[in-house]
């Protein structure tokens, strides 16, 4: 889905600006818009945007959603912050104080606390920060502007590091999003930002559009950020839709309606151990000194029987009750295996939770081996099978409710860090053609 974040400088009440905004939204096929300073006074009835539904907020911060999509949950934890839930992704829209560095510093500290409370849920923080993240991001004339203090930058760096975020538009040279002449000098800032959970950056595209503030079609004085997210939203209920905007602005399929995910239906019925389990016992358990093992997401348990046949103290767990492997009462396993589990979970948030759960069964100093289908294998299967794109992967079967995504080792590691896991040093490499894998280590503390 395409999300637009833009400071409208209170201009949405003007008919000409509203018309140009509506044309721009249609032209770019935007699904949702987050607006800072959209209109005045702040408590007025929000102006109507053709093809969009007002989702929440006020004249400080507001959200609109394409009318063919179900309105998201929108809350306002702070006057300068609007939180929007886009399925599995939490989006914080901010408009930090434009006048004092002390206020911005305090707001950044609050943001850090709020982000920590999300408990590693995938996060996007976007909007007008009213500061320059790096010295070169704020210029007055040709000199570094003193507007942003180093204290502010320190708090922003702390937020980015603590929450595992990436400043997605931190290019060199900077692409300024705001320019204004002050005392006959040009003031330029990259202050409109999109901070994104680092494990989402490969699947997300962020671009700055200057056309809305420069040229004959301009309707505000800030650039817009266009953020193409790997999120598929639910359709609106038909009774709530006057006409489907998607039919007017897109030649592609409408977003998928809500479906029940059934990842257990991807489990294979095997009579013999999987190649991945045989690779574990041949190449991994000996070098790592493994005596106890849990197969996390074991399906019907054929691999558990294989592990036991090699003399390991092995158990299995699968959340699908019908498979008959309930949650073990014990923990502290030397090795936990996660075989082709992450790639059938339909979003990064569920994958992080699965890794955290697997880590809870692992002893400190123990290991987790994660095996996934490769991006190349999934791309080929999707093309051959005509799979429908969904979130960051595909419906492998809409009728069954099964999902697949190819996940490489780099992505496994990025997700695993959210579960407190790190790559294991000098771990053996498993010979698994068509699959990706990573051996992870659970630190002692």
MITOR-963304 format. One line per field, with one value per residue (C-alpha): residue number from 1; x, y, z; residue in three letters; chain. Coordinates in Angstrom, 1 decimal. Layout:
BEGIN
num = [NUM;...]
c1 = [X;...]
c2 = [Y;...]
c3 = [Z;...]
residuo = [ala;...]
cadena = [A;...]
This chain:
BEGIN
num = [1;2;3;4;5;6;7;8;9;10;11;12;13;14;15;16;17;18;19;20;21;22;23;24;25;26;27;28;29;30;31;32;33;34;35;36;37;38;39;40;41;42;43;44;45;46;47;48;49;50;51;52;53;54;55;56;57;58;59;60;61;62;63;64;65;66;67;68;69;70;71;72;73;74;75;76;77;78;79;80;81;82;83;84;85;86;87;88;89;90;91;92;93;94;95;96;97;98;99;100;101;102;103;104;105;106;107;108;109;110;111;112;113;114;115;116;117;118;119;120;121;122;123;124;125;126;127;128;129;130;131;132;133;134;135;136;137;138;139;140;141;142;143;144;145;146;147;148;149;150;151;152;153;154;155;156;157;158;159;160;161;162;163;164;165;166;167;168;169;170;171;172;173;174;175;176;177;178;179;180;181;182;183;184;185;186;187;188;189;190;191;192;193;194;195;196;197;198;199;200;201;202;203;204;205;206;207;208;209;210;211;212;213;214;215;216;217;218;219;220;221;222;223;224;225;226;227;228;229;230;231;232;233;234;235;236;237;238;239;240;241;242;243;244;245;246;247;248;249;250;251;252;253;254;255;256;257;258;259;260;261;262;263;264;265;266;267;268;269;270;271;272;273;274;275;276;277;278;279;280;281;282;283;284;285;286;287;288;289;290;291;292;293;294;295;296;297;298;299;300;301;302;303;304;305;306;307;308;309;310;311;312;313;314;315;316;317;318;319;320;321;322;323;324;325;326;327;328;329;330;331;332;333;334;335;336;337;338;339;340;341;342;343;344;345;346;347;348;349;350;351;352;353;354;355;356;357;358;359;360;361;362;363;364;365;366;367;368;369;370;371;372;373;374;375;376;377;378;379;380;381;382;383;384;385;386;387;388;389;390;391;392;393;394;395;396;397;398;399;400;401;402;403;404;405;406;407;408;409;410;411;412;413;414;415;416;417;418;419;420;421;422;423;424;425;426;427;428;429;430;431;432;433;434;435;436;437;438;439;440;441;442;443;444;445]
c1 = [0.0;1.1;1.1;1.6;3.0;2.8;2.7;-0.2;0.5;-3.2;-4.2;-6.8;-9.6;-8.8;-10.7;-7.7;-5.3;-7.8;-8.4;-4.7;-4.2;-7.0;-5.5;-2.1;-3.5;-5.3;-2.2;0.0;-2.7;-2.3;-4.1;-3.7;-2.6;-1.2;-1.3;0.4;-1.3;-4.0;-6.5;-7.5;-9.1;-8.0;-11.5;-13.3;-15.2;-12.5;-12.9;-14.1;-11.5;-13.2;-12.5;-11.2;-12.7;-11.5;-10.0;-9.2;-7.3;-7.8;-6.2;-2.8;-2.6;-5.1;-5.4;-7.5;-8.0;-9.1;-12.8;-12.6;-10.5;-11.7;-10.9;-7.9;-7.8;-6.5;-5.7;-4.0;-1.6;-0.2;-1.4;1.7;1.3;-1.2;-1.0;-2.5;-2.7;-2.2;-2.8;0.4;2.3;2.1;2.5;3.3;2.7;4.4;4.6;7.3;7.3;8.4;9.6;11.8;14.6;13.7;10.2;11.5;14.0;11.2;9.0;11.8;12.3;8.6;8.7;11.5;9.3;6.3;8.3;9.7;6.1;5.3;7.4;9.2;6.1;7.1;7.1;7.0;7.5;6.9;6.0;7.5;10.2;11.1;14.8;17.8;18.9;22.5;24.2;24.2;20.4;19.9;21.5;21.1;22.7;25.6;26.4;25.2;22.0;22.2;18.4;18.8;20.9;23.2;21.1;18.1;20.2;21.4;17.9;16.9;19.9;18.9;15.4;16.7;19.1;16.8;13.9;16.0;14.9;16.4;16.3;15.1;15.8;19.3;20.9;24.1;23.8;20.6;17.3;15.8;12.0;11.5;13.0;12.2;13.9;14.7;16.5;17.4;19.1;17.8;16.9;16.8;16.0;15.4;12.9;10.1;11.3;10.3;11.9;11.2;12.0;15.3;14.0;11.4;13.7;14.4;10.6;9.7;10.4;10.4;10.6;10.4;8.1;9.0;6.3;3.7;5.8;7.6;6.0;2.6;0.9;2.2;-0.3;1.9;5.5;6.8;7.8;5.6;7.0;5.6;6.0;5.3;4.7;4.4;0.9;-2.4;-5.4;-8.9;-11.7;-14.4;-17.8;-19.7;-22.6;-20.1;-18.7;-20.4;-17.9;-14.7;-11.8;-9.5;-11.5;-10.8;-7.1;-5.7;-5.7;-4.7;-6.8;-8.6;-6.9;-7.8;-10.7;-10.0;-9.2;-8.3;-4.7;-4.2;-0.4;-0.8;-2.2;1.3;2.6;3.7;2.6;5.9;6.7;10.5;12.5;12.9;16.2;16.5;16.3;18.8;21.2;20.8;21.8;24.6;26.2;25.0;24.2;27.6;29.7;27.4;27.3;23.5;21.8;18.3;16.3;12.9;11.3;9.3;6.4;6.9;3.7;2.9;6.1;8.0;11.2;10.8;10.9;14.1;15.8;14.9;16.2;19.6;19.7;18.7;16.4;13.9;10.4;8.0;5.6;3.0;0.3;-2.2;-4.0;-5.0;-1.3;-1.1;2.0;1.0;3.2;6.0;6.1;9.9;12.4;16.2;16.8;20.3;18.9;15.5;14.8;12.3;11.9;9.9;7.9;8.7;8.0;4.4;3.6;1.9;3.7;7.0;5.2;4.1;7.6;9.2;6.7;7.5;11.2;10.7;8.6;11.3;13.9;11.9;12.5;16.3;18.7;21.1;24.1;22.0;21.2;18.3;18.5;16.0;15.3;13.2;12.3;14.5;13.2;14.2;12.3;9.1;9.4;9.5;6.6;4.5;5.1;4.4;1.3;-0.2;-0.1;-1.6;0.6;-0.3;1.6;5.3;4.6;1.9;-1.3;-0.2;-3.8;-6.6;-9.1;-6.9;-5.7;-2.0;0.7;4.4;7.3;10.9;13.2;17.0;19.6;20.0;16.3;16.3;19.1;17.3;14.2;16.1;17.8;14.3;14.1;17.4;19.3;22.5;24.2;26.3;30.0;31.6;28.4;28.5;26.8;23.9;23.7;20.1;19.5;16.6;16.5;18.1;19.1;20.8;22.2;21.4;22.9;21.0;23.4;23.9;22.4]
c2 = [0.0;3.6;5.9;9.7;11.8;15.6;18.8;20.8;24.0;24.5;24.9;22.1;24.6;26.4;25.0;25.3;23.6;20.8;20.3;20.0;17.7;15.4;15.3;14.5;11.7;10.2;10.6;8.7;6.2;6.9;4.5;6.5;10.0;11.3;15.0;17.4;20.8;19.9;22.7;25.5;25.9;22.6;21.6;22.3;19.6;18.0;19.1;16.4;14.7;13.0;9.3;9.3;8.7;10.8;8.2;10.4;13.3;17.1;20.2;19.3;15.8;13.8;10.6;9.8;6.4;5.5;4.9;1.4;0.3;-0.4;2.6;1.8;2.3;5.8;7.2;10.3;9.4;13.0;16.3;16.1;12.3;10.3;6.5;4.5;0.7;-0.5;-4.2;-5.5;-2.2;0.6;4.1;7.1;10.4;13.3;17.0;18.1;21.6;24.2;26.7;25.4;22.8;21.9;20.9;18.8;17.1;16.2;14.9;12.7;11.2;10.4;8.9;6.6;5.4;4.9;2.9;0.7;0.0;-1.4;-4.5;-4.8;-4.5;-3.2;0.5;3.5;7.0;9.7;13.4;16.8;16.6;20.3;19.5;18.5;14.9;15.6;19.0;18.9;18.4;22.0;25.0;28.7;30.1;27.9;27.4;24.8;26.2;26.5;25.8;22.2;21.5;18.5;17.5;17.0;15.0;12.8;12.0;11.2;8.9;7.2;6.7;5.2;2.9;1.7;1.1;-0.5;2.1;3.3;6.9;6.0;9.3;10.0;10.4;12.3;15.0;15.6;16.0;19.0;18.8;22.4;25.7;29.3;32.7;34.3;37.6;37.3;33.9;30.6;28.2;24.6;21.5;17.8;17.8;15.5;12.1;8.4;6.2;2.6;-0.7;-1.8;-5.3;-3.7;-1.5;-4.0;-4.4;-0.7;2.2;5.8;8.8;12.5;14.4;18.1;18.8;19.7;22.6;23.7;24.6;25.4;22.5;23.3;23.3;23.4;24.3;20.9;17.9;14.8;11.4;8.6;5.3;2.1;-0.4;-4.2;-4.0;-5.2;-3.7;-5.0;-3.8;-1.6;-3.2;-2.8;-0.8;1.9;2.5;4.9;4.0;2.1;4.6;1.6;1.2;4.8;5.1;1.6;-1.1;-3.7;-5.9;-4.5;-5.1;-8.5;-8.9;-10.2;-13.9;-16.3;-17.4;-21.1;-21.7;-25.3;-26.2;-25.8;-28.7;-31.6;-35.2;-37.1;-40.7;-40.0;-37.2;-34.0;-33.1;-30.2;-32.4;-34.9;-32.0;-30.9;-34.3;-34.8;-31.4;-29.4;-31.4;-32.9;-29.7;-27.8;-30.5;-30.8;-33.2;-31.8;-30.4;-28.9;-28.8;-25.6;-25.8;-29.5;-30.2;-33.9;-34.7;-36.9;-34.9;-35.3;-39.1;-38.7;-36.7;-39.2;-42.1;-40.4;-40.5;-36.9;-35.9;-34.4;-32.9;-31.0;-28.2;-27.0;-24.4;-26.3;-28.5;-31.2;-32.2;-33.3;-31.6;-29.3;-26.7;-28.4;-27.6;-27.7;-25.3;-24.9;-26.9;-26.9;-26.5;-25.3;-25.9;-23.7;-25.4;-23.5;-21.7;-18.0;-18.1;-19.2;-16.5;-13.6;-10.6;-9.6;-9.0;-12.7;-13.8;-11.8;-13.3;-16.8;-16.2;-14.8;-17.9;-20.2;-18.3;-18.8;-22.6;-22.2;-22.2;-19.2;-20.1;-22.4;-22.2;-21.9;-23.0;-21.3;-22.7;-20.9;-21.2;-18.9;-15.7;-17.3;-20.5;-18.5;-16.1;-19.0;-20.8;-17.6;-17.1;-20.7;-20.9;-17.4;-16.6;-13.3;-10.7;-10.1;-8.1;-8.9;-12.2;-14.2;-16.1;-19.6;-20.6;-18.2;-21.0;-22.7;-19.4;-20.2;-17.7;-17.9;-15.5;-16.1;-15.1;-15.0;-15.3;-11.5;-11.1;-14.0;-12.2;-8.8;-10.4;-12.5;-9.5;-8.4;-11.6;-11.1;-13.5;-13.1;-15.1;-17.9;-17.6;-20.4;-22.5;-25.2;-24.5;-26.9;-28.2;-27.2;-26.4;-24.1;-23.0;-20.4;-20.9;-19.3;-20.7;-18.3;-18.0;-17.0;-14.9;-15.8;-12.4]
c3 = [0.0;-0.6;2.3;2.0;4.8;4.3;6.2;4.6;6.4;7.3;3.6;3.3;3.9;0.6;-2.4;-4.8;-2.5;-1.7;-5.4;-6.2;-3.3;-4.5;-8.0;-6.6;-4.5;-7.5;-9.7;-7.3;-6.3;-2.6;-0.3;3.0;3.9;7.1;7.3;9.7;10.2;7.7;8.5;10.9;13.3;14.8;16.0;12.7;10.8;8.5;4.9;2.5;0.2;-2.7;-2.7;0.9;4.4;7.4;9.8;12.8;14.3;14.1;12.7;14.2;12.9;10.8;8.8;5.7;4.1;0.6;0.8;-0.6;2.4;6.0;8.3;10.5;14.3;15.0;18.5;19.8;22.7;22.7;21.1;18.8;18.0;16.1;16.2;13.3;13.1;9.5;10.1;11.7;11.4;14.1;12.5;14.6;12.9;14.6;14.5;16.9;18.4;15.9;18.4;21.2;21.2;24.8;23.8;20.9;23.2;25.7;22.9;21.5;24.9;25.1;21.7;22.9;25.8;23.5;21.0;23.7;24.9;21.4;22.4;19.1;17.0;13.5;13.6;11.2;12.7;10.1;9.9;10.5;13.1;12.9;13.2;11.1;12.0;10.9;10.8;7.0;7.0;8.1;6.3;6.7;3.5;3.0;6.7;9.2;10.8;14.6;14.9;15.8;19.0;19.5;22.4;20.1;17.7;20.5;21.6;18.0;17.7;20.9;19.6;16.3;18.1;20.9;18.6;15.8;13.2;10.0;8.8;5.3;3.5;5.0;1.6;0.7;-0.3;1.7;-0.1;1.7;2.3;3.4;2.1;3.1;2.7;6.1;6.3;2.6;3.3;2.1;5.1;4.0;6.1;5.8;8.6;7.1;8.1;7.9;10.5;9.8;11.6;10.1;9.1;6.8;4.7;2.0;1.4;1.6;-0.8;0.5;-1.9;-1.4;-3.8;-4.2;-6.8;-4.1;-2.9;-6.0;-9.4;-10.7;-9.0;-5.5;-2.7;0.4;1.5;2.5;0.3;0.7;1.6;-0.4;1.6;-0.3;2.5;2.4;3.9;2.4;4.0;4.3;1.9;3.3;3.9;0.6;2.3;3.3;-0.2;-2.7;-5.4;-5.5;-5.9;-6.8;-10.0;-11.0;-10.1;-10.6;-13.2;-10.6;-8.4;-5.3;-1.9;-0.4;1.9;5.4;5.3;8.1;8.0;8.4;8.3;9.6;6.2;4.8;6.9;4.7;5.4;5.6;6.2;6.4;8.1;6.3;4.6;7.1;10.1;8.7;8.0;11.6;13.1;10.5;10.7;13.7;16.9;17.3;16.8;19.1;21.8;21.6;24.0;24.2;21.3;20.7;17.2;17.4;14.9;14.5;12.5;12.7;14.5;12.0;12.6;16.4;15.9;13.8;16.5;19.1;17.0;17.0;20.9;21.4;24.3;21.8;22.1;19.7;19.9;17.4;18.1;15.9;18.4;15.9;15.4;19.0;20.1;23.0;24.5;26.6;30.3;30.2;28.8;28.7;25.5;24.0;20.5;19.2;15.5;13.5;10.1;7.4;10.1;9.5;5.8;6.3;8.9;7.1;8.6;10.3;13.7;13.8;12.8;15.6;18.1;16.8;17.3;20.8;21.7;20.3;22.3;25.5;25.2;24.6;27.5;27.8;25.8;23.6;19.9;17.5;13.9;11.6;8.1;5.5;1.9;-0.2;-2.0;-5.3;-4.7;-3.6;-6.5;-8.9;-7.2;-7.2;-10.9;-11.8;-9.6;-10.3;-6.6;-5.4;-3.7;-0.1;2.5;1.8;0.2;-1.5;-0.9;-1.9;-1.7;-0.9;-0.4;2.2;3.7;3.3;2.9;1.7;1.7;0.8;3.6;3.3;6.0;6.3;7.1;9.6;11.5;11.4;12.9;15.3;16.9;18.0;19.9;21.7;19.5;17.6;14.8;16.1;15.5;13.4;13.2;10.6;7.3;6.4;2.9;2.1;-1.6;-2.3;1.4;3.6;7.1;10.1;13.3;16.2;19.7;22.8;25.0;28.6;29.7]
residuo = [unk;unk;unk;unk;unk;unk;unk;unk;unk;unk;unk;unk;unk;unk;unk;unk;unk;unk;unk;unk;unk;unk;unk;unk;unk;unk;unk;unk;unk;unk;unk;unk;unk;unk;unk;unk;unk;unk;unk;unk;unk;unk;unk;unk;unk;unk;unk;unk;unk;unk;unk;unk;unk;unk;unk;unk;unk;unk;unk;unk;unk;unk;unk;unk;unk;unk;unk;unk;unk;unk;unk;unk;unk;unk;unk;unk;unk;unk;unk;unk;unk;unk;unk;unk;unk;unk;unk;unk;unk;unk;unk;unk;unk;unk;unk;unk;unk;unk;unk;unk;unk;unk;unk;unk;unk;unk;unk;unk;unk;unk;unk;unk;unk;unk;unk;unk;unk;unk;unk;unk;unk;unk;unk;unk;unk;unk;unk;unk;unk;unk;unk;unk;unk;unk;unk;unk;unk;unk;unk;unk;unk;unk;unk;unk;unk;unk;unk;unk;unk;unk;unk;unk;unk;unk;unk;unk;unk;unk;unk;unk;unk;unk;unk;unk;unk;unk;unk;unk;unk;unk;unk;unk;unk;unk;unk;unk;unk;unk;unk;unk;unk;unk;unk;unk;unk;unk;unk;unk;unk;unk;unk;unk;unk;unk;unk;unk;unk;unk;unk;unk;unk;unk;unk;unk;unk;unk;unk;unk;unk;unk;unk;unk;unk;unk;unk;unk;unk;unk;unk;unk;unk;unk;unk;unk;unk;unk;unk;unk;unk;unk;unk;unk;unk;unk;unk;unk;unk;unk;unk;unk;unk;unk;unk;unk;unk;unk;unk;unk;unk;unk;unk;unk;unk;unk;unk;unk;unk;unk;unk;unk;unk;unk;unk;unk;unk;unk;unk;unk;unk;unk;unk;unk;unk;unk;unk;unk;unk;unk;unk;unk;unk;unk;unk;unk;unk;unk;unk;unk;unk;unk;unk;unk;unk;unk;unk;unk;unk;unk;unk;unk;unk;unk;unk;unk;unk;unk;unk;unk;unk;unk;unk;unk;unk;unk;unk;unk;unk;unk;unk;unk;unk;unk;unk;unk;unk;unk;unk;unk;unk;unk;unk;unk;unk;unk;unk;unk;unk;unk;unk;unk;unk;unk;unk;unk;unk;unk;unk;unk;unk;unk;unk;unk;unk;unk;unk;unk;unk;unk;unk;unk;unk;unk;unk;unk;unk;unk;unk;unk;unk;unk;unk;unk;unk;unk;unk;unk;unk;unk;unk;unk;unk;unk;unk;unk;unk;unk;unk;unk;unk;unk;unk;unk;unk;unk;unk;unk;unk;unk;unk;unk;unk;unk;unk;unk;unk;unk;unk;unk;unk;unk;unk;unk;unk;unk;unk;unk;unk;unk;unk;unk;unk;unk;unk;unk;unk;unk;unk;unk;unk;unk;unk;unk;unk;unk;unk;unk;unk;unk;unk;unk;unk;unk;unk;unk;unk]
cadena = [A;A;A;A;A;A;A;A;A;A;A;A;A;A;A;A;A;A;A;A;A;A;A;A;A;A;A;A;A;A;A;A;A;A;A;A;A;A;A;A;A;A;A;A;A;A;A;A;A;A;A;A;A;A;A;A;A;A;A;A;A;A;A;A;A;A;A;A;A;A;A;A;A;A;A;A;A;A;A;A;A;A;A;A;A;A;A;A;A;A;A;A;A;A;A;A;A;A;A;A;A;A;A;A;A;A;A;A;A;A;A;A;A;A;A;A;A;A;A;A;A;A;A;A;A;A;A;A;A;A;A;A;A;A;A;A;A;A;A;A;A;A;A;A;A;A;A;A;A;A;A;A;A;A;A;A;A;A;A;A;A;A;A;A;A;A;A;A;A;A;A;A;A;A;A;A;A;A;A;A;A;A;A;A;A;A;A;A;A;A;A;A;A;A;A;A;A;A;A;A;A;A;A;A;A;A;A;A;A;A;A;A;A;A;A;A;A;A;A;A;A;A;A;A;A;A;A;A;A;A;A;A;A;A;A;A;A;A;A;A;A;A;A;A;A;A;A;A;A;A;A;A;A;A;A;A;A;A;A;A;A;A;A;A;A;A;A;A;A;A;A;A;A;A;A;A;A;A;A;A;A;A;A;A;A;A;A;A;A;A;A;A;A;A;A;A;A;A;A;A;A;A;A;A;A;A;A;A;A;A;A;A;A;A;A;A;A;A;A;A;A;A;A;A;A;A;A;A;A;A;A;A;A;A;A;A;A;A;A;A;A;A;A;A;A;A;A;A;A;A;A;A;A;A;A;A;A;A;A;A;A;A;A;A;A;A;A;A;A;A;A;A;A;A;A;A;A;A;A;A;A;A;A;A;A;A;A;A;A;A;A;A;A;A;A;A;A;A;A;A;A;A;A;A;A;A;A;A;A;A;A;A;A;A;A;A;A;A;A;A;A;A;A;A;A;A;A;A;A;A;A;A;A;A;A;A;A;A;A;A;A;A;A;A;A]
